[in-house]
Amino acid sequence: MNKVRLTREWHYVKLWKMNKKKTLSSNSLNPRQLAYATLRAKGENKSQAYLKAGYKANTIEQAGSGAYKLEQDPRVSQYISTLKESSFIKDALSVAEKRSFLARAVRADASNPDPDLVQELVETHGEHGSSKRIKLVSKLEAINIDNKMAGDNYADRAGSEIVNPFLAIVSLFSSQPGTLPAMPVRPIIDAEIVPAD
C-alpha cells in the first residue's frame, strides 16, 4: 500500500513538472494573461482577476465575459491549472511527514504534549481549585493509520494462514470438517395486510 501511494504521488509530481515545462517554455503568455492566471490560481473570482490584471471593462458583467473568453484560451486555462497543482503539491504533506506526526502521537507525553497533538483542552475553576483535562490524539488510531501506510496492516495479510474461530467451532459439529452444517429450510409464508373496516 505504501508503494502504491508513493508511486501515485511521484506520478502527480512528474505530471506537474511536465505540464509546467510545457506551459512555461512553449506557450508564452503576455504579462496581463500571466497576472490573470496568477490571481485566479490564488482564488480571485474571474471578474476581479480580469480587472486587477489590467484588462478594461465598463461593467462587472463585461469583465466576467472577458474573463470567460480569456479562460477559453487553452494556454491560460492550462497555466491556471499548473499554478493550482503546484500550490497543492507544495502544501501537501509527504508520507514521511505523515508518519513522523503519527510517531509523535504515539510517543506523546500526556503531561507535556506538543500543542498540535492536543485535540481538546478543558479547564475548570471551582471552589476546590482548578483542574485541567487534556485529550490527545488517539495513540491506537495513530498506530493503526501508520500500519496501513507502512503496509503492515493485519487485515491486508488475510489469507489461508488465518483461522476463523467461529468456523472452527461450527466445523466440530459438521459431518465434513471446515464446512458449515446445512441449515434447515423453512417455508416462506406469503402475507398481506388488510385494513380494518
C-alpha positions in Angstrom: 0.0 0.0 0.0 2.9 2.4 0.8 4.5 1.7 -2.6 1.2 2.4 -4.3 0.8 5.8 -2.6 4.4 6.8 -3.2 4.1 5.8 -6.8 0.9 7.8 -7.2 2.5 10.9 -5.5 5.6 10.7 -7.8 3.3 10.3 -10.8 1.5 13.5 -9.9 4.8 15.4 -9.3 6.1 14.1 -12.6 2.9 15.2 -14.5 3.0 18.6 -12.8 6.7 19.1 -13.8 5.9 18.1 -17.4 2.9 20.4 -17.6 4.9 23.2 -16.0 7.8 22.9 -18.5 5.4 22.6 -21.5 3.3 25.6 -20.3 6.2 27.9 -19.4 8.5 27.1 -22.3 6.4 26.6 -25.4 3.3 28.6 -24.7 4.3 32.1 -23.7 1.6 34.3 -22.2 1.6 38.1 -22.2 2.0 39.9 -18.8 -1.7 40.5 -18.4 -2.5 36.9 -19.1 0.1 35.8 -16.5 -1.3 38.2 -13.9 -4.8 37.0 -14.6 -3.8 33.3 -14.2 -1.9 34.0 -11.0 -4.8 35.9 -9.5 -7.2 33.0 -10.5 -4.9 30.4 -9.0 -4.9 32.3 -5.7 -8.7 32.1 -5.6 -9.7 35.5 -7.0 -13.1 35.5 -8.9 -13.0 35.8 -12.7 -14.3 39.4 -13.0 -12.0 40.8 -10.3 -9.0 38.9 -11.6 -9.7 40.3 -15.1 -9.8 43.9 -13.8 -6.8 43.6 -11.5 -4.7 42.1 -14.3 -5.1 45.3 -16.2 -7.9 44.5 -18.6 -10.5 47.2 -19.3 -14.3 46.7 -18.9 -17.1 49.2 -18.4 -19.2 46.9 -16.2 -18.6 43.9 -14.0 -20.6 41.8 -16.5 -18.2 42.8 -19.3 -15.3 41.9 -17.1 -16.9 38.5 -16.4 -17.5 37.9 -20.1 -13.9 38.9 -21.0 -12.6 36.6 -18.3 -14.7 33.8 -19.7 -13.2 34.4 -23.2 -9.7 34.6 -21.7 -10.1 31.2 -20.0 -11.2 29.6 -23.2 -7.6 30.0 -24.4 -6.1 26.6 -23.5 -2.7 28.2 -22.7 -4.3 30.4 -20.0 -6.5 27.6 -18.5 -3.6 25.2 -18.5 -1.4 27.7 -16.8 -4.0 28.3 -14.1 -4.3 24.5 -13.6 -0.5 24.3 -13.3 -0.3 27.0 -10.7 -3.1 25.4 -8.7 -1.4 22.0 -8.8 2.0 23.4 -7.8 0.4 25.1 -4.9 -1.4 21.9 -3.9 1.8 19.8 -4.2 3.8 22.4 -2.2 1.2 22.4 0.6 0.5 18.6 0.6 2.1 16.5 3.4 4.7 13.9 2.3 4.4 10.3 3.5 7.4 10.9 5.8 5.8 14.0 7.4 2.6 12.0 8.0 4.4 9.1 9.5 6.5 11.4 11.6 3.3 13.0 13.0 1.9 9.6 13.8 5.1 8.6 15.6 5.0 11.7 17.7 1.3 11.0 18.5 2.2 7.5 19.8 5.2 8.7 21.8 3.5 11.8 23.2 3.8 12.5 27.0 0.3 13.3 28.3 1.7 15.6 31.0 3.5 17.9 28.5 2.2 17.2 24.9 3.1 19.2 21.8 0.3 21.7 21.0 -0.6 20.1 17.6 -1.3 16.8 19.3 -3.9 18.2 21.7 -7.5 17.6 20.4 -9.3 19.0 23.4 -8.4 21.1 26.4 -10.9 21.7 29.3 -10.1 23.9 32.2 -12.5 24.2 35.1 -12.3 26.6 38.0 -14.4 25.9 41.0 -14.5 26.1 44.8 -11.8 23.4 45.3 -9.3 24.9 42.8 -8.8 24.4 39.1 -8.5 21.3 37.1 -7.2 20.7 33.6 -8.2 17.8 31.3 -6.2 17.2 28.1 -7.4 14.9 25.3 -4.6 13.8 23.0 -4.7 12.3 19.5 -5.6 8.6 19.9 -2.4 6.5 20.1 -4.1 3.3 19.0 -5.6 5.1 15.9 -2.2 6.6 15.1 -0.6 3.1 15.2 -3.5 1.8 13.0 -3.0 4.5 10.4 0.8 4.1 10.4 0.4 0.3 10.0 -1.8 1.0 6.9 0.7 3.5 5.5 3.6 1.1 6.0 1.8 -1.9 4.6 1.8 -3.7 8.0 -2.0 -3.9 8.3 -3.0 -7.3 9.7 -6.2 -7.3 7.6 -4.1 -6.9 4.4 -2.4 -10.2 5.2 -5.6 -12.2 5.3 -5.1 -15.5 3.6 -5.0 -19.2 4.2 -3.0 -18.9 7.4 -5.8 -17.0 9.2 -8.2 -19.2 11.1 -11.8 -18.2 11.6 -12.6 -19.2 15.2 -16.4 -19.4 14.5 -15.9 -21.7 11.6 -13.6 -23.9 13.6 -16.3 -24.3 16.4 -19.1 -24.9 13.9 -17.0 -27.5 11.9 -16.7 -29.6 15.1 -20.4 -30.4 14.7 -20.4 -30.7 11.0 -20.1 -34.0 9.1 -17.4 -32.5 6.9 -14.6 -30.6 8.7 -14.2 -27.0 7.5 -17.7 -26.6 6.2 -20.9 -25.2 7.8 -23.7 -27.7 8.5 -26.7 -27.4 6.4 -29.4 -25.1 7.9 -33.0 -26.3 7.9 -35.1 -24.6 5.2 -38.3 -23.1 6.4 -41.2 -22.5 4.1 -41.9 -18.9 3.1 -45.3 -17.7 4.1 -47.0 -15.0 2.0 -48.9 -12.4 4.0 -50.9 -9.4 3.2 -52.0 -6.5 5.4 -55.7 -5.8 5.1 -57.1 -2.6 6.5 -59.8 -2.9 9.2 -63.3 -1.7 8.3 
